[in-house]
Amino acid sequence: MTIEEQKKYLSDRLEIESLCASEQNKRQIEEFEQAESGDVIAKYLKEDAWIDDEERNTKVYIVRDKITKELVYFFAINCGILYSEIESLKLKENEREPFERVIKAIRDAKRKNLTQKQRDKAENEYSAAMENLFEMIDDPDRVSVLLSCAEDKALKKAEESELFSNTEEKEHTMNVDETFPAIDIKFLCRNKKYKLDIQLDFKLGVYVFWELIVPLLLEVAEMVGCKYVYLFAADNSDRTETKKTRPLMYTQDYDPYADEDEEEQNNVLRLVQYYQNELKFNFVTKYKILKPKYERTCLTLVQEVNKLSENRENVWLTHIEDNLGEG
């Protein structure tokens, strides 16, 4: 069979359904068995997924065989977020004191309801702080950079002081430079019991991700702002031995696409490479992602939503070319 024929076969057989769409699903998930050793993710599906879905903590989906009605996969998605940190200015030793003095002087000069005497004093201190800055730093360009940063810092501190003085805002917020809406693929797991009637020239997970999950992600992105999609994969790259301990709860410390006839392996480097090569995720290098405690031992992988359609096309082209080459 060609790649397109295999895809057509899977299209005729597989469909996505919301976990809570039918009470029958609640009974059927009890038979779900994780494709890799251990029952961590399957345990989540059986014990917590239904309530999590109902309470909108996460949205859980199942992939079902239309003909046999067997469960093939389950996955879950959450709203997520990426952010960029506020750039911190690196100060030299001789710059610290005059820089902080300028910030304080700017803040004092911008205070409201000053008497004329207080205003004169604040303006005099501002002039003195500026003179001190120029005396300590010879480079005019560097002085300009420091002054610009000092203005920003003084303004932010003044705003926080005025706006949030009588609130708990500082306790419950973290200031960042910019935020980017994203989708977090929380779980992704294959049912070990499910067997296909044909031999595929690609992993079943490639089809599930690109032809079932990605269209859903793109549909979400049409309704709400969504710039990135990300997931977590555990890192075992610093060790040569196969990971034998059970993964932590709610992580993806296993290969969810491993075929049943393959030897059980939890070499996470293979998993990361798989996500990179077949699902086109990359390491996070530019932004930050909030990582919950269950995934602190994991590597964060991300890709742009705008690249999903192009990446899907390229992945299938690669498999078609490989298939033709083998023929």
C-alpha positions as CSV (number, residue, x, y, z in Angstrom):
1,M,0.0,0.0,0.0
2,T,1.1,3.5,-0.7
3,I,1.4,6.1,2.1
4,E,-1.8,7.8,0.9
5,E,-3.6,4.4,0.9
6,Q,-2.5,3.8,4.4
7,K,-3.7,7.2,5.5
8,K,-7.0,6.6,3.8
9,Y,-7.3,3.3,5.6
10,L,-6.7,5.0,8.9
11,S,-9.1,7.8,8.1
12,D,-11.8,5.3,7.5
13,R,-11.1,3.5,10.8
14,L,-10.2,6.1,13.4
15,E,-12.1,9.0,14.9
16,I,-11.8,11.4,17.8
17,E,-14.4,11.6,20.6
18,S,-14.6,13.7,23.8
19,L,-14.0,11.5,26.8
20,C,-17.2,12.6,28.5
21,A,-19.4,12.3,25.4
22,S,-20.7,8.9,26.4
23,E,-21.1,7.1,29.7
24,Q,-19.9,4.0,27.8
25,N,-16.5,5.6,27.7
26,K,-16.3,5.6,31.5
27,R,-16.6,1.8,31.4
28,Q,-14.4,1.3,28.4
29,I,-11.4,3.2,29.7
30,E,-11.0,0.6,32.4
31,E,-9.7,-1.8,29.7
32,F,-7.1,0.7,28.4
33,E,-3.5,-0.5,28.8
34,Q,-0.5,1.7,28.3
35,A,1.7,0.8,25.3
36,E,4.9,1.0,27.4
37,S,5.8,-0.6,30.7
38,G,4.0,0.8,33.7
39,D,0.5,2.1,34.1
40,V,1.1,5.7,35.1
41,I,-0.7,7.4,32.2
42,A,-3.3,4.7,32.0
43,K,-3.9,5.2,35.7
44,Y,-4.6,8.8,35.1
45,L,-7.1,8.0,32.4
46,K,-9.0,5.5,34.7
47,E,-8.9,7.5,37.9
48,D,-8.7,11.2,37.2
49,A,-9.4,12.0,33.6
50,W,-13.2,11.9,33.8
51,I,-13.4,14.4,36.7
52,D,-10.7,16.6,35.3
53,D,-12.6,16.8,32.0
54,E,-15.9,17.6,33.8
55,E,-14.4,20.2,36.0
56,R,-12.6,21.8,33.0
57,N,-9.1,21.2,34.5
58,T,-8.1,19.7,31.1
59,K,-9.9,18.5,28.0
60,V,-9.5,14.7,27.4
61,Y,-10.1,13.0,24.1
62,I,-10.1,9.4,23.0
63,V,-9.2,8.0,19.5
64,R,-11.5,5.1,18.6
65,D,-11.7,2.5,15.9
66,K,-15.0,3.1,14.2
67,I,-15.5,-0.5,13.2
68,T,-14.3,-2.5,16.3
69,K,-15.1,0.4,18.7
70,E,-11.8,-0.2,20.5
71,L,-9.9,2.6,22.1
72,V,-6.7,3.4,20.2
73,Y,-5.2,6.5,21.9
74,F,-6.1,9.0,24.5
75,F,-4.7,12.5,24.7
76,A,-5.5,15.7,26.6
77,I,-4.9,19.4,25.9
78,N,-4.8,22.4,28.2
79,C,-4.5,26.2,27.7
80,G,-0.9,27.1,28.3
81,I,1.3,30.1,28.0
82,L,4.9,31.1,27.1
83,Y,6.5,34.3,28.2
84,S,9.6,36.4,27.8
85,E,11.3,37.7,30.9
86,I,12.0,41.4,31.5
87,E,15.5,42.0,30.4
88,S,17.7,42.8,33.3
89,L,20.5,45.3,32.7
90,K,23.9,44.0,33.7
91,L,25.7,46.7,35.6
92,K,29.4,47.1,36.2
93,E,30.6,47.7,39.7
94,N,31.1,51.5,39.2
95,E,27.7,51.8,37.6
96,R,25.5,50.4,40.4
97,E,25.4,53.3,42.9
98,P,25.0,56.2,40.4
99,F,22.3,54.1,38.5
100,E,20.3,53.4,41.6
101,R,20.7,57.1,42.7
102,V,19.2,58.3,39.3
103,I,16.3,55.9,39.7
104,K,15.5,57.2,43.1
105,A,15.9,60.8,41.9
106,I,13.5,60.3,39.0
107,R,10.9,58.7,41.3
108,D,11.1,61.5,43.8
109,A,10.8,64.1,41.1
110,K,7.7,62.4,39.7
111,R,5.9,62.2,43.0
112,K,2.5,63.9,43.1
113,N,1.3,66.6,45.6
114,L,4.8,67.9,46.3
115,T,5.2,71.3,48.0
116,Q,7.4,73.8,46.2
117,K,10.2,73.2,48.7
118,Q,10.0,69.4,48.2
119,R,9.9,69.9,44.4
120,D,13.0,72.1,44.4
121,K,14.8,69.6,46.5
122,A,13.8,66.7,44.2
123,E,14.9,68.5,41.1
124,N,18.3,69.5,42.7
125,E,18.9,65.8,43.7
126,Y,18.0,64.8,40.1
127,S,20.5,67.2,38.7
128,A,23.2,66.0,41.2
129,A,22.4,62.3,40.3
130,M,22.8,63.0,36.6
131,E,26.1,64.8,37.1
132,N,27.3,61.9,39.2
133,L,26.4,59.4,36.5
134,F,28.3,61.4,33.9
135,E,31.3,61.7,36.2
136,M,31.4,57.9,36.8
137,I,30.9,56.8,33.2
138,D,32.9,58.2,30.3
139,D,31.0,56.6,27.4
140,P,28.0,58.8,26.4
141,D,26.3,55.9,24.6
142,R,26.4,53.8,27.8
143,V,25.0,56.7,29.8
144,S,22.1,56.9,27.3
145,V,21.3,53.3,27.8
146,L,21.5,53.6,31.6
147,L,19.2,56.7,31.6
148,S,16.6,54.9,29.4
149,C,16.6,51.9,31.7
150,A,16.5,54.1,34.8
151,E,13.4,55.9,33.4
152,D,11.7,52.6,32.8
153,K,12.5,51.2,36.2
154,A,11.4,54.3,38.0
155,L,8.1,54.4,36.0
156,K,7.3,50.8,36.8
157,K,8.1,51.2,40.5
158,A,5.9,54.3,40.6
159,E,3.1,52.6,38.8
160,E,3.2,49.6,41.2
161,S,3.4,51.8,44.2
162,E,0.4,53.8,43.2
163,L,-1.8,51.1,41.7
164,F,-1.2,48.2,44.0
165,S,-0.4,49.8,47.4
166,N,-3.7,48.7,48.9
167,T,-3.9,45.3,47.1
168,E,-2.3,41.9,47.2
169,E,-1.2,42.3,43.6
170,K,2.5,41.8,44.2
171,E,1.9,38.6,46.1
172,H,0.0,36.9,43.4
173,T,1.5,38.1,40.1
174,M,4.8,37.8,38.3
175,N,5.9,40.7,36.0
176,V,7.1,39.5,32.6
177,D,8.0,41.4,29.4
178,E,5.5,39.7,27.1
179,T,3.2,36.6,27.0
180,F,2.3,34.2,24.2
181,P,-0.9,32.1,24.2
182,A,-0.2,28.4,23.7
183,I,-1.7,24.9,23.9
184,D,-0.2,22.3,26.2
185,I,-0.5,18.7,25.0
186,K,-0.8,17.2,28.5
187,F,-1.1,13.5,27.8
188,L,-0.5,11.3,24.7
189,C,-0.8,7.5,25.1
190,R,-1.5,4.5,22.9
191,N,-3.6,1.5,23.9
192,K,-1.3,-1.6,23.9
193,K,-4.2,-3.9,23.2
194,Y,-5.1,-2.3,19.9
195,K,-3.9,-4.1,16.8
196,L,-4.1,-2.9,13.2
197,D,-5.0,-5.2,10.3
198,I,-2.3,-3.7,8.1
199,Q,1.4,-3.0,8.3
200,L,2.2,0.7,8.4
201,D,5.3,2.4,6.9
202,F,5.1,5.0,9.7
203,K,4.3,5.0,13.4
204,L,0.6,5.1,14.2
205,G,1.3,8.1,16.4
206,V,2.4,10.1,13.3
207,Y,-1.0,9.7,11.8
208,V,-2.8,10.3,15.1
209,F,-0.9,13.5,15.7
210,W,-0.9,15.1,12.3
211,E,-4.3,13.9,11.0
212,L,-6.4,13.9,14.2
213,I,-4.8,16.1,16.9
214,V,-3.4,18.9,14.6
215,P,-6.7,19.6,12.9
216,L,-8.2,20.0,16.4
217,L,-5.4,22.4,17.4
218,L,-5.9,24.4,14.3
219,E,-9.6,24.6,15.0
220,V,-9.0,25.9,18.5
221,A,-6.5,28.4,17.1
222,E,-9.2,29.8,14.7
223,M,-11.4,30.7,17.7
224,V,-8.8,32.0,20.2
225,G,-5.3,33.4,20.1
226,C,-2.8,30.6,20.0
227,K,0.8,31.1,18.9
228,Y,2.5,27.9,20.2
229,V,1.9,24.3,21.0
230,Y,4.1,22.5,23.5
231,L,4.7,19.3,25.4
232,F,7.1,17.8,27.9
233,A,9.5,14.8,27.4
234,A,11.7,13.4,30.1
235,D,15.5,13.6,29.5
236,N,17.7,10.5,29.8
237,S,20.4,11.8,27.5
238,D,23.2,12.0,30.1
239,R,22.9,8.3,30.9
240,T,23.8,5.4,28.6
241,E,21.6,2.8,30.4
242,T,18.0,2.2,29.7
243,K,15.7,3.9,32.2
244,K,14.2,1.2,34.4
245,T,12.4,3.1,37.2
246,R,8.8,4.0,36.9
247,P,8.1,7.5,35.5
248,L,6.7,10.1,37.8
249,M,2.9,10.6,37.8
250,Y,1.6,12.6,34.9
251,T,4.8,12.7,32.8
252,Q,5.6,11.3,29.4
253,D,8.6,9.4,30.5
254,Y,7.9,6.6,28.0
255,D,7.5,6.2,24.2
256,P,3.8,6.4,23.6
257,Y,4.3,5.2,20.0
258,A,6.3,2.1,20.6
259,D,5.1,-0.8,18.6
260,E,4.1,-3.9,20.5
261,D,6.7,-6.1,18.7
262,E,9.5,-3.8,19.8
263,E,11.5,-4.5,22.9
264,E,10.5,-2.2,25.8
265,Q,12.8,0.8,26.0
266,N,12.5,4.0,27.9
267,N,15.4,5.7,26.4
268,V,14.1,9.2,26.4
269,L,16.6,10.5,23.9
270,R,14.8,8.3,21.4
271,L,11.5,9.9,22.4
272,V,12.9,13.4,22.1
273,Q,14.3,12.6,18.7
274,Y,11.0,11.2,17.7
275,Y,9.2,14.4,18.7
276,Q,11.7,16.4,16.8
277,N,11.9,14.3,13.6
278,E,8.4,13.1,13.2
279,L,6.3,15.6,15.1
280,K,8.5,18.6,14.4
281,F,8.9,19.9,17.9
282,N,12.0,21.8,19.0
283,F,13.7,22.7,22.2
284,V,12.7,26.0,23.9
285,T,15.4,28.5,23.3
286,K,13.8,31.9,23.1
287,Y,11.0,32.0,25.7
288,K,10.1,30.6,29.1
289,I,7.4,28.0,29.9
290,L,5.8,27.3,33.3
291,K,6.7,23.7,34.3
292,P,4.6,21.9,36.9
293,K,6.2,19.7,39.5
294,Y,5.3,16.5,37.8
295,E,7.3,17.5,34.7
296,R,10.4,19.1,36.3
297,T,12.5,16.2,35.1
298,C,11.3,16.7,31.5
299,L,12.5,18.5,28.5
300,T,10.2,21.1,27.0
301,L,9.5,20.9,23.3
302,V,7.6,23.5,21.3
303,Q,6.5,24.5,17.8
304,E,4.6,27.4,16.3
305,V,0.9,26.9,15.4
306,N,1.5,28.7,12.1
307,K,4.0,26.1,11.1
308,L,1.7,23.1,11.8
309,S,0.2,22.8,8.3
310,E,3.6,23.2,6.6
311,N,5.2,20.7,8.9
312,R,2.4,18.2,8.4
313,E,2.9,18.4,4.6
314,N,6.7,18.0,4.9
315,V,6.4,15.0,7.2
316,W,4.1,13.2,4.8
317,L,6.3,14.1,1.8
318,T,9.3,12.6,3.5
319,H,7.4,9.4,4.2
320,I,6.1,9.2,0.6
321,E,9.7,9.7,-0.8
322,D,11.0,7.0,1.6
323,N,8.2,4.6,0.5
324,L,8.9,5.2,-3.2
325,G,12.6,4.7,-2.6
326,E,12.0,1.3,-0.9
327,G,9.7,0.3,-3.8
